[in-house]
Amino acid sequence: MLLTKDTTIYALSKEYPFLVDALAGHNQAFEKLRNPMLRQTMGRVATIEKAAAMGNEGVLELMLFIAGRIMAATGTTVEIAPPALEGQGASAGGLSNDQRLTLLKEIIRELHDGVELSKLQEKFARTVGDITPEEIASLEQTLVNEGLPESEIKKMCHLHAALFQNALEGQEAPSMPPGHPVCTYGEENEQAKDILAQIRQELEKIGEESGETVWSFVVSHLRFLVQELAGIQIHYARKENQLFPLLEQHDLAAPGKVMWEVHDDIRRQFRLVPELLAGKESVAARKALVDLVEAVDDMIRKEERILFPMTLQVLTDKDWSRCRLGEEEIGYAFDVTPGKEWTAAAPGTGPEGLETGLINLATGQLPPEVIDAMLCNLPVDVSFVDADDKVAYYSDSIHRLFPRSPGVIGRDVKNCHPPKSLHMVTEILEAFKRGERKKAEFWLELGGKFIHIQYLALWNKQGKYLGCLEVGQDATHVRSLQGQRRLLEWE
């Protein structure tokens, strides 16, 4: 057989299964190959050249190892086509990982400075040549760590995708068994694609300059389709509460923050478009609808080509189990129901669980199950952020105002809010810690409800800051009460 730098790991492991254990023993970076799902996804696009870069070793060195193992185990003669450039720690084009990152950062910064996209695409193809979804995520995280705001990356992320388009198009979308979160996300995206196709079909029928008569015949159907498409927002909420916290634990907060900002942009479009469709400005309504369709479609592409392949490379089986076990808390878009072929591991029991026996309180003793029942049945939504600004608790209550799921536990509270409100959250917490404020109070009208929210600073008797208690309430009913109802009148 002929072994080249472009031979895929998937092809090798399929023909020579013993190579999986051999490679895992050869280089710790290849331990992930023991995961059959990973071999089916990333392994299909990971060439020997890319694997060498991942393992920080020479391409020729890896080729010689693989050839030696095949010949020793099977007696088959293996012919090697050596790469043109080779060196210790080299990757595509003979570049080291540090050289690749330096060049990629240089290209991205030039893009932000206004250098023509086509010139940078040519430079990228000439110098780097290819890129993995994990590298894109690491690149964005590095840029944020070096001071580039997430808002700036969000503003340019469509150009980032265009810059790496050719490299990403050659990679297959990940395919996971039914029940796996990535499979569920994919099924929701397929539903969204179908609705997008229907909207485009309606828009093509009427053309760009349709008269009011033609518009009046289709606008009702367009309103219905937009309402159906709006279900994708549950998909976004699940990413924000389930997927992004797990990436943060692997020091990849930037991709989630950037994508969350784009989610918020799309949400604003979902609020604007129905208003315009209900009005008489058909030209403005059509343009806003086209923009919404493009934004949702672009998000699907980013998920399939960058986010999901990257998460499959980064997250562990334990991470995916945590992700799956919290999904029902948020819900699913459209009529998608997770399959049963892949199931999450049961959560472990031990020090993280509630202990048996009574818990001593300031004015009594209660079993943990009673305390939990009390908190979950309060007519308010309760969350607690500890002294290190990590989410430590939320009440699993029917009165919950905003989506919560177990994936948020342990997450930095600053990552639980849209970037536009981040500075206010930071100011409140810092004021609490300095002892300058004890409470921050807000109220708003949302979806016909009057929502009242309070942030309360908690301190122990010794003056130590314990954290922040957030209490939210749908106060619509309380606000509407008049007169009086005494205890004896409770029926």
HUGILIN-V382077 format. One record per residue. OMEGA is omega in whole degrees, 0 to 359 (none if undefined). Layout:
omega=[OMEGA OMEGA]
//
This chain:
omega=[180 179 178 179 182 175 184 177 180 181 180 183 179 181 182 184 182 181 180 179 181 180 179 178 181 185 184 181 183 178 182 181 177 179 184 179 179 178 181 183 183 181 181 183 181 177 176 180 179 179 178 178 179 180 179 176 182 180 181 178 180 179 180 178 181 180 180 180 180 182 180 185 187 184 179 176 180 177 182 172 187 177 184 181 182 177 181 180 182 176 184 178 180 181 173 179 179 178 177 182 179 180 180 178 180 180 180 181 176 177 179 179 174 177 184 184 183 179 181 175 178 179 179 180 184 188 184 172 179 181 178 176 179 179 178 179 179 179 179 179 179 180 177 179 180 172 178 184 177 181 178 178 179 181 185 189 177 176 175 181 179 181 183 188 183 180 183 182 180 182 180 175 182 179 182 182 178 183 176 182 180 177 180 176 181 179 177 179 178 176 180 179 180 179 178 179 179 179 179 180 178 180 178 180 186 180 184 183 181 177 183 181 179 181 183 180 186 189 179 179 178 178 179 181 178 178 177 182 182 177 180 180 174 175 179 181 180 175 184 186 184 188 184 178 180 177 179 180 176 177 176 181 187 181 179 180 179 182 178 178 178 175 182 176 180 178 178 178 178 176 185 188 179 178 180 179 178 181 185 181 186 181 179 180 180 180 180 180 177 179 179 180 180 182 180 179 180 178 178 180 180 179 186 185 185 189 186 175 180 180 177 179 189 188 180 176 178 178 182 176 177 180 183 185 180 187 183 179 181 183 185 180 176 181 183 174 181 177 185 186 177 179 180 175 179 179 182 175 181 186 181 182 177 179 177 180 183 176 181 176 183 183 177 177 181 173 179 182 178 178 179 180 179 182 183 181 172 181 179 177 186 173 178 178 186 185 177 178 176 178 184 185 165 181 180 193 175 181 184 182 185 182 174 175 183 180 182 182 182 183 176 185 180 179 181 180 177 182 184 180 184 184 180 178 180 180 181 182 179 178 177 183 179 181 182 180 177 186 170 188 180 172 183 175 186 178 180 180 175 185 179 184 176 170 184 178 180 180 174 185 180 178 179 179 183 181 184 176 176 180 179 184 168 187 183 182 181 182 184 184 178 178 181 169 184 184 183 181 191 181 none]
//
